[in-house]
Every structure is written in C-alpha cells, then in structure tokens.
C-alpha cells in the first residue's frame, strides 16, 4: 500500500472555493445531464445503422426517413453532449485531479486523440446531414459517414471508460507505465464498456418511442415504424443487460456493495429499467412512462457509479480532506450560470418541439 501511495501525486495545494460536498453534488447532477445527451448521440448513431439495415432487408423507405431524422437530431445532440460534458470533467479534475491526470498521461496519444475523434465525427455527421454536391456518394447517400462517426464515438466511449477505470486503480499504474500490462486489461473494463453501449442504445430507443408520437406531421405508417423501432431498440438491449449487468456487478468485490445507499439506488435503477420492459411485454406500454422511467434509471445508475467510485478511491484518497477557502462570490456566479444553462436547454427543447411539430 505504501509503495502505491508513492505513485499518487499530491493534490493541488490551491484550496477549494466551496465545500467538497458542493462539488460532489454538481459532479453527479452535471454528469447525469451529460449522460442523457451522450446516450442519445451514441445510441442514436447505432440506431441509424439499424434503421438503414432494416430499410435494406425490408425494402421499407420509412426506415431511411427515420435514419435521416435521427441524423438531423444528432447534430444537436453531439453539440449538447460536448457542452454538458465540460462541467463534470472540471468537477472531476478538482476532486480527483491527481488520479485523472495520471491515467490520462498513461493513455498518452490514445487519450489525446479523443478530442480529434469527436471533431471528425461531428464533421461526418454534417456531411451526412447536408450532403454537399461536391462529394460523390457511393450508395446510401453518405451513410458511410455515419458508420465512420459511430466507430469514432465508440472509440471515445472506450477511452472514457478506460481513463475512468485506470484513474481509480493506482495499483495498475506502474505495470502500465513499464509496459507489463495494457491499460485495456484492467478488470471490468470490457464489461463496463458493453454495459455502457447497451444502456445508450436502450435509452435512445425509449426516446424515439416518445419522439415518434411527438412528430404530428408524420403519417401513421411512419410514426408506427419509428415507434416500433424505438420499442425494440429499448426492449432487446435492456433484456441483454440482465446478462451483462449481472456479470458486471459480480465482477466487483462484494464490499463495494455493502453500502446501504448503493444497494438502494442500484435496486431502484434496475426497477426503473424493467418496469417499462414489463409494460411492453404485457402490451400496456406508454411512451412517456417508458422514457420517464428510463431517465430515472440513468439517474439512479449515475448515483451507483458515484458510490462505487468512492469505494475505489477511498483506499487512497478522500476529497473531503481537501483544503477549503470559501469564496461565495464564485459559487454564486457559477450557480447563476448553471441556472442559465438549464433555462437555455429548456428553451431549446421548446423550440425543438415546435420544429418537430412543424417539420
């Protein structure tokens, strides 16, 4: 243990402007908001590929229309994913900066490529969306750009999961640095990754069930096709999580779940995810209920993630012991800007809903 502690840099000597609990609270809140858009971006990209596949094998052009619609929406989702991802990243750096920076260095160019991958994927989406005349497409009207963007988003997801996991396990740092093991060999990495991917697909499916009903300009056939696609891209990945999620849970030491709060939120998260599954099986689903419960499931799982992170970090560090020099003026400015962000997002949703109905 002492040898491992020697590898961990000392925390920043600059005192925190607010109590660590405030930073922890906003880390959880902003991470939840970020996860909503991140799920729509990644899950939506995969849904476009699924829609294109069904369009080809079923000869139903409605699936092509759905792919175009998701592609149009995802240009907004990508920008919101990036924007809402800044805050939780900053809070993470403030609380666990010495861990996060070390793991980022160990990943080296693979982590640095994340930003470039997001930028390139964003451009690919606009090529697919606007289809400029100077680009010669070879079938699928630029569908190749969605495939490439999805690959890049999967890469970004893998790097984020890897960086998070390596940052929480300083006992691996020396071996990774010396090249004795790969950062991608960290325990639970691939289970975390696939758990993350299937959750993103399921959340997107729930969202597009709701979206199909919001689009008043859709004819019944197109609306029903999108609703059905959303339903099954929610239903099947959620059932798959029974296997992946259970395997992921038992891969952690038992002591990570002895915390009562962890078990409560874990139970609530699983329950929120499977109530819509039960409603779909009994043919009593309602798109608003499905999306609402799925969103609550994401919230509870973010809280579970937080408790598990605490279990990892507590062996080496407790952010509650960081120096604090309260500066309420800075906190008030942040709070005003955060509320302004929420108001802006609400305004965007209202405008988007109007465009959805009108389009």
Secondary structure as UniProt FT lines:
FT   HELIX           2..7
FT   HELIX           20..58
FT   HELIX           61..107
FT   HELIX           109..130
FT   TURN            133..134
FT   TURN            140..141
FT   HELIX           143..167
FT   HELIX           170..172
FT   HELIX           173..177
FT   TURN            178..179
FT   HELIX           183..185
FT   TURN            187..188
FT   HELIX           189..214
FT   TURN            216..217
FT   HELIX           220..250
FT   HELIX           254..257
FT   HELIX           260..281
FT   TURN            282..283
FT   HELIX           287..313
FT   TURN            314..316
FT   HELIX           319..321
FT   HELIX           328..358
//
